[in-house]
Amino acid sequence: MTADDTGSGTADEREPSEVAAREGAAQQDGAVRDTGAGEQPGAEADDETAPDPIALRLEQLILGAERRYTPFQAARSAGVSVELATRFWRAMGFADIGQAKALTEADVLALRRLSGLVEAGLLSEPMAIQVARSTGQTTARLADWQIDSFLEGLTEPQETGMTRTEIAYPLVELLLPELEEFLVYVYRRQLAAATGRVVQAADDVEMVDRRLAVGFADLVSFTRLTRRLEEEELGELVEAFETTAADLVAAHGGRLIKTLGDEVLYAADDAGIAAEIGLRLIETLTNDETMPELRVGIAFGTVTTRMGDVFGTTVNLASRLTSIAPKNAVLVDGAFAEELSRTGEAPVSEAEAAEAAAAAEKEGEEPPSYRFALQPMWQRPVRGLGVVEPWLLSRRG
């Protein structure tokens, strides 16, 4: 969709004859471009520009409906302006499609739902745009992954004369309803977990700006590896790293925020959980001969969350700590060390631990049991954050 098609007046003010003329001209010129994510096939003006019939059948199978509307017609049917429809469309990650007849009833229904939430006062217009953008970004990555890593392998031609697309059609027909139901199930589970975390916040401020432990895990010398490994080997290494990290983060109660190839970002409400994840990552990858060394940096403090991502000084500090951490080691900031001490996960110092053990023995009690040890490192300046005193985190005993 494109807002430029509205002309000097609003979409609803234009004469039907003008609309029809513009639509006809757009279709004759082959106005639609195939431009990557969310693309729609071009206008069907002639045999050279017409989309592949099998591709159209696949599209119809997946979308569940035929192309019926131009963007203007879809906006009019949904009762919204072309400008707002265009903003929703772009926010979902789809390319402008001129005035080609490429939209379906599902597109109209989506516009009605989003605009209805705004009209009912449940969402502001900027929030509705955010909903469209966050959903689009998340599902775009999911769709790309499933096509690249899933369908590509399953649709390897088995019979002479059959194309990958011809094999894909019956496969998609069988898998689509199952994957759709599974997607809804996982979404509801994740929504329930996220809602549970939010309602446990102490006050309204913490619902947006919360105190979290944030950790980065970064593969050492990854740039050098990219020059040495073949593309397929590099892809397998990255996938193995991301899979291992995602499994460990989830298993120990953290949340994987995002992966960046050679780096993962995770968060946890509890410092002890974040510490356990960081050390487990080091231990697991150290025992894997195919993996390079790893650095982990963790910081604790106020974090702003937006669209599933985290921002703020705490995140920046965790990133800086990762860059200066020794190989196969976890480096944490002072606030994180204090939080571990406050919760009894680690002693402030070994001297304090010895004193506590001696006092407990004198009273005939069990000495305190600590999971982690903290060793202060030299203070050093960190770009953009001033002087920090990092601590080396390890297991105790």
C-alpha positions as CSV (number, residue, x, y, z in Angstrom):
1,M,0.0,0.0,0.0
2,T,1.2,3.5,-0.6
3,A,-0.1,6.8,0.8
4,D,1.1,8.6,-2.3
5,D,-1.9,7.2,-4.2
6,T,-4.4,9.4,-2.3
7,G,-3.6,12.5,-4.5
8,S,-4.5,16.0,-3.3
9,G,-7.6,14.9,-1.5
10,T,-8.4,12.1,0.9
11,A,-9.1,8.6,-0.4
12,D,-12.8,8.8,0.5
13,E,-13.2,12.1,-1.4
14,R,-12.0,10.9,-4.7
15,E,-14.5,10.1,-7.5
16,P,-15.0,6.4,-8.4
17,S,-14.1,7.2,-12.0
18,E,-10.8,8.7,-10.9
19,V,-10.1,5.7,-8.8
20,A,-10.9,3.3,-11.6
21,A,-8.7,5.2,-14.0
22,R,-5.8,5.2,-11.7
23,E,-6.2,1.5,-10.9
24,G,-6.4,0.6,-14.5
25,A,-3.2,2.6,-15.3
26,A,-1.4,1.0,-12.5
27,Q,-2.3,-2.5,-13.6
28,Q,-1.3,-1.7,-17.2
29,D,2.1,-0.4,-16.1
30,G,2.7,-3.5,-14.0
31,A,2.9,-1.2,-11.0
32,V,3.8,-3.8,-8.3
33,R,7.4,-4.8,-7.6
34,D,8.6,-8.1,-6.0
35,T,10.7,-6.6,-3.2
36,G,11.5,-9.2,-0.6
37,A,9.8,-9.6,2.8
38,G,6.0,-9.4,2.5
39,E,6.2,-9.0,-1.2
40,Q,3.1,-9.4,-3.4
41,P,3.5,-10.7,-7.0
42,G,3.2,-8.1,-9.7
43,A,0.2,-7.0,-11.7
44,E,-0.9,-9.7,-14.1
45,A,-0.7,-7.6,-17.3
46,D,0.9,-10.1,-19.6
47,D,2.4,-13.5,-19.8
48,E,5.9,-12.2,-19.0
49,T,5.0,-10.4,-15.8
50,A,2.3,-12.7,-14.6
51,P,3.2,-14.7,-11.4
52,D,3.9,-18.4,-11.6
53,P,0.5,-20.3,-11.5
54,I,1.9,-22.7,-8.9
55,A,3.1,-19.8,-6.8
56,L,-0.3,-18.3,-6.9
57,R,-1.9,-21.6,-5.9
58,L,0.5,-21.7,-2.9
59,E,-0.3,-18.2,-2.0
60,Q,-4.0,-18.8,-2.1
61,L,-3.5,-22.0,-0.1
62,I,-1.6,-20.2,2.7
63,L,-3.8,-17.1,2.7
64,G,-7.0,-19.0,2.4
65,A,-8.5,-16.6,-0.1
66,E,-8.2,-15.2,-3.6
67,R,-6.9,-11.7,-4.5
68,R,-9.9,-9.4,-4.7
69,Y,-8.9,-5.9,-3.6
70,T,-6.6,-3.1,-4.4
71,P,-5.2,-1.3,-1.4
72,F,-7.7,1.5,-1.9
73,Q,-10.6,-1.0,-2.1
74,A,-9.4,-2.8,0.9
75,A,-9.2,0.4,3.0
76,R,-12.6,1.5,1.8
77,S,-14.1,-2.0,2.7
78,A,-12.5,-1.8,6.1
79,G,-13.8,1.7,6.7
80,V,-10.3,3.3,7.2
81,S,-8.3,5.8,5.3
82,V,-5.7,4.7,2.8
83,E,-3.1,6.6,4.8
84,L,-3.9,4.6,8.0
85,A,-4.1,1.3,6.1
86,T,-0.7,2.1,4.5
87,R,0.8,2.7,7.9
88,F,-0.5,-0.6,9.2
89,W,0.7,-2.4,6.1
90,R,4.2,-1.0,6.3
91,A,4.3,-1.6,10.1
92,M,3.6,-5.3,9.4
93,G,6.7,-5.3,7.2
94,F,5.1,-5.5,3.7
95,A,6.2,-3.6,0.7
96,D,4.1,-1.0,-1.1
97,I,2.1,-2.6,-3.9
98,G,0.8,0.4,-5.8
99,Q,-2.8,-0.2,-6.8
100,A,-2.6,-3.9,-7.8
101,K,-5.5,-6.2,-7.0
102,A,-3.4,-8.3,-4.6
103,L,-5.3,-8.2,-1.2
104,T,-7.8,-10.6,0.3
105,E,-10.7,-10.7,2.7
106,A,-8.2,-11.5,5.4
107,D,-6.4,-8.2,4.8
108,V,-9.7,-6.3,5.1
109,L,-10.5,-8.1,8.3
110,A,-7.1,-7.3,9.8
111,L,-7.6,-3.6,9.0
112,R,-11.0,-3.7,10.6
113,R,-9.7,-5.3,13.7
114,L,-6.9,-2.9,14.3
115,S,-8.9,0.2,13.5
116,G,-11.8,-1.2,15.6
117,L,-9.5,-1.4,18.6
118,V,-8.5,2.2,18.1
119,E,-12.1,3.3,17.7
120,A,-13.2,1.5,20.8
121,G,-10.5,3.3,22.8
122,L,-8.7,0.0,23.7
123,L,-5.6,1.0,21.8
124,S,-4.2,4.4,20.7
125,E,-3.3,4.7,17.1
126,P,0.5,4.6,17.8
127,M,0.0,1.6,20.0
128,A,-1.9,-0.2,17.2
129,I,0.9,0.6,14.9
130,Q,3.3,-0.9,17.5
131,V,1.2,-4.1,17.7
132,A,1.3,-4.4,13.9
133,R,5.1,-3.8,13.8
134,S,6.0,-6.2,16.7
135,T,3.8,-8.9,15.3
136,G,5.2,-8.4,11.8
137,Q,8.8,-8.5,12.8
138,T,8.4,-11.6,15.0
139,T,6.4,-13.6,12.4
140,A,8.7,-12.5,9.5
141,R,11.7,-14.0,11.2
142,L,9.7,-17.1,12.1
143,A,8.5,-17.5,8.5
144,D,12.0,-17.0,7.1
145,W,13.4,-19.6,9.4
146,Q,10.7,-22.1,8.6
147,I,11.3,-21.7,4.8
148,D,15.1,-21.7,5.0
149,S,15.6,-24.4,7.5
150,F,12.5,-26.5,7.4
151,L,10.7,-26.6,4.1
152,E,13.9,-26.3,2.1
153,G,15.1,-29.7,3.4
154,L,11.7,-31.4,3.2
155,T,11.0,-30.3,-0.4
156,E,14.2,-31.7,-1.9
157,P,13.0,-33.0,-5.3
158,Q,12.5,-36.8,-5.0
159,E,11.0,-37.4,-8.4
160,T,12.4,-36.5,-11.8
161,G,10.5,-33.6,-13.5
162,M,9.0,-32.3,-10.2
163,T,10.0,-28.8,-9.1
164,R,10.5,-27.9,-5.4
165,T,7.3,-25.7,-5.6
166,E,5.3,-28.7,-6.9
167,I,6.5,-30.8,-4.0
168,A,5.9,-28.0,-1.5
169,Y,2.1,-27.6,-2.2
170,P,0.9,-30.9,-0.7
171,L,3.4,-30.5,2.1
172,V,2.2,-27.0,3.0
173,E,-1.4,-28.2,2.7
174,L,-0.8,-30.9,5.4
175,L,1.5,-28.8,7.7
176,L,-0.2,-25.4,7.7
177,P,-3.1,-26.1,10.0
178,E,-0.9,-28.0,12.5
179,L,1.8,-25.2,12.5
180,E,-0.9,-22.6,12.8
181,E,-2.4,-24.2,15.9
182,F,1.0,-24.7,17.4
183,L,1.9,-21.1,16.8
184,V,-1.3,-19.9,18.7
185,Y,-0.5,-22.4,21.5
186,V,3.0,-21.1,22.0
187,Y,1.8,-17.5,21.7
188,R,-0.7,-18.0,24.5
189,R,1.8,-19.7,26.7
190,Q,4.3,-16.9,26.2
191,L,1.7,-14.3,26.8
192,A,0.6,-16.0,30.0
193,A,4.3,-16.1,31.2
194,A,4.9,-12.4,30.3
195,T,1.7,-11.3,32.0
196,G,2.6,-13.2,35.1
197,R,6.0,-11.4,35.3
198,V,4.4,-8.0,34.8
199,V,1.6,-8.4,37.5
200,Q,4.3,-9.4,40.0
201,A,6.0,-6.0,39.6
202,A,6.0,-3.9,42.8
203,D,4.4,-0.8,41.2
204,D,3.3,0.7,37.9
205,V,6.7,2.1,37.2
206,E,8.3,-1.4,37.3
207,M,5.8,-2.6,34.7
208,V,7.8,-0.6,32.1
209,D,11.1,0.2,33.8
210,R,12.1,-2.9,35.7
211,R,15.1,-4.1,37.6
212,L,16.5,-7.0,35.7
213,A,19.8,-9.0,35.3
214,V,20.9,-8.6,31.6
215,G,23.6,-10.9,30.1
216,F,25.5,-11.0,26.8
217,A,27.3,-14.1,25.6
218,D,29.7,-13.5,22.8
219,L,31.8,-16.0,20.7
220,V,35.5,-15.1,20.7
221,S,37.2,-14.5,17.4
222,F,34.1,-15.0,15.4
223,T,35.2,-12.6,12.6
224,R,38.3,-14.8,12.1
225,L,36.1,-17.8,11.9
226,T,34.0,-16.3,9.2
227,R,37.1,-16.1,7.0
228,R,38.2,-19.6,7.8
229,L,35.0,-21.6,7.6
230,E,32.8,-22.4,4.6
231,E,29.4,-20.8,4.6
232,E,27.6,-24.0,5.4
233,E,30.0,-24.8,8.3
234,L,29.6,-21.3,9.7
235,G,25.8,-21.5,9.5
236,E,25.8,-24.8,11.4
237,L,28.1,-23.3,14.1
238,V,25.8,-20.3,14.6
239,E,22.7,-22.5,14.7
240,A,24.3,-24.8,17.2
241,F,25.4,-21.8,19.4
242,E,21.9,-20.2,19.2
243,T,20.2,-23.5,19.9
244,T,22.4,-24.3,22.9
245,A,22.0,-20.8,24.3
246,A,18.2,-20.7,23.8
247,D,17.8,-24.1,25.5
248,L,20.0,-23.2,28.5
249,V,18.4,-19.8,29.0
250,A,14.9,-21.3,28.9
251,A,15.7,-24.3,31.1
252,H,17.0,-22.2,33.9
253,G,14.2,-19.6,33.9
254,G,15.7,-16.8,31.9
255,R,14.3,-15.1,28.7
256,L,16.2,-15.0,25.4
257,I,15.8,-11.5,24.2
258,K,17.6,-11.8,20.8
259,T,20.4,-13.6,18.9
260,L,22.9,-11.8,16.8
261,G,24.8,-14.6,15.1
262,D,27.9,-14.7,17.4
263,E,26.1,-13.1,20.3
264,V,23.0,-13.7,22.4
265,L,21.2,-11.4,24.8
266,Y,19.2,-12.7,27.7
267,A,17.5,-11.4,30.8
268,A,16.3,-12.7,34.1
269,D,14.3,-11.3,37.0
270,D,16.7,-12.9,39.5
271,A,20.5,-12.4,39.6
272,G,21.1,-16.0,40.7
273,I,19.3,-17.3,37.6
274,A,21.3,-15.0,35.3
275,A,24.6,-16.1,37.0
276,E,23.7,-19.8,36.6
277,I,22.9,-19.3,32.9
278,G,26.2,-17.4,32.3
279,L,28.3,-20.2,33.9
280,R,26.3,-23.0,32.3
281,L,26.9,-21.4,28.9
282,I,30.7,-21.3,29.5
283,E,30.8,-24.9,30.9
284,T,28.7,-26.3,28.0
285,L,30.6,-24.7,25.2
286,T,34.0,-25.4,26.8
287,N,33.1,-29.1,26.6
288,D,32.3,-28.8,22.9
289,E,35.4,-29.1,20.8
290,T,33.6,-27.6,17.8
291,M,32.8,-24.4,19.6
292,P,35.1,-21.4,20.0
293,E,35.7,-19.8,23.4
294,L,33.0,-17.6,25.0
295,R,32.8,-14.4,27.0
296,V,29.9,-13.5,29.2
297,G,29.1,-10.1,30.7
298,I,26.1,-9.5,33.1
299,A,24.8,-6.3,34.7
300,F,21.9,-5.7,37.1
301,G,19.7,-2.6,37.2
302,T,16.8,-0.7,35.7
303,V,15.9,-1.8,32.2
304,T,13.4,-0.3,29.8
305,T,11.5,-2.9,27.8
306,R,9.9,-2.2,24.4
307,M,8.6,-4.6,21.8
308,G,10.3,-7.6,23.4
309,D,13.7,-5.9,23.5
310,V,15.6,-4.2,26.4
311,F,17.3,-0.9,26.5
312,G,19.2,1.4,28.9
313,T,22.4,1.9,30.7
314,T,22.3,-1.6,32.3
315,V,22.1,-3.2,28.9
316,N,25.0,-1.1,27.6
317,L,27.1,-2.0,30.7
318,A,26.5,-5.7,30.2
319,S,27.7,-5.3,26.6
320,R,30.8,-3.5,27.6
321,L,31.6,-6.1,30.3
322,T,31.3,-8.8,27.7
323,S,33.9,-7.1,25.5
324,I,36.5,-6.9,28.3
325,A,35.8,-10.3,29.9
326,P,38.5,-12.9,29.9
327,K,38.0,-15.9,27.6
328,N,35.7,-18.6,29.0
329,A,34.8,-16.3,32.0
330,V,31.8,-14.4,33.3
331,L,32.3,-10.7,34.3
332,V,29.6,-8.9,36.3
333,D,29.1,-5.3,37.5
334,G,29.1,-4.1,41.1
335,A,25.3,-3.9,41.3
336,F,25.0,-7.5,40.2
337,A,27.6,-8.6,42.8
338,E,25.7,-6.7,45.5
339,E,22.4,-8.4,44.5
340,L,24.0,-11.8,44.7
341,S,25.3,-11.0,48.2
342,R,22.0,-9.6,49.3
343,T,20.1,-12.7,48.3
344,G,22.7,-15.0,49.9
345,E,23.9,-16.5,46.6
346,A,27.5,-15.3,47.1
347,P,29.6,-13.9,50.0
348,V,30.8,-10.3,49.8
349,S,34.3,-11.7,50.2
350,E,36.1,-14.9,51.1
351,A,37.0,-13.3,54.5
352,E,33.4,-12.7,55.3
353,A,32.5,-16.3,54.2
354,A,35.2,-17.7,56.6
355,E,34.0,-15.5,59.5
356,A,30.4,-16.7,58.9
357,A,31.5,-20.3,58.8
358,A,33.5,-19.9,62.0
359,A,30.5,-18.2,63.8
360,A,28.2,-21.0,62.6
361,E,30.5,-23.7,63.8
362,K,30.8,-22.0,67.2
363,E,27.1,-21.9,67.6
364,G,26.8,-25.5,66.4
365,E,24.9,-24.5,63.3
366,E,25.3,-25.2,59.6
367,P,27.6,-22.7,57.9
368,P,26.1,-20.6,55.1
369,S,25.9,-22.3,51.8
370,Y,26.9,-20.1,48.8
371,R,26.5,-21.1,45.1
372,F,28.8,-18.5,43.6
373,A,32.1,-16.8,44.3
374,L,33.0,-13.2,43.4
375,Q,36.5,-11.9,42.8
376,P,37.0,-8.1,42.4
377,M,39.0,-7.0,39.4
378,W,40.9,-3.8,38.7
379,Q,38.8,-0.8,38.1
380,R,38.8,0.4,34.5
381,P,37.3,3.1,32.3
382,V,34.5,1.8,30.1
383,R,33.6,3.8,27.0
384,G,30.5,5.9,27.6
385,L,30.0,4.7,31.1
386,G,32.9,6.0,33.1
387,V,35.0,3.9,35.6
388,V,33.5,0.6,36.6
389,E,34.7,-2.1,39.0
390,P,34.0,-5.5,37.4
391,W,33.8,-8.8,39.4
392,L,34.8,-12.2,38.1
393,L,32.0,-14.7,38.7
394,S,32.7,-18.4,39.4
395,R,31.2,-21.4,41.1
396,R,32.0,-21.7,44.8
397,G,33.9,-24.8,45.9
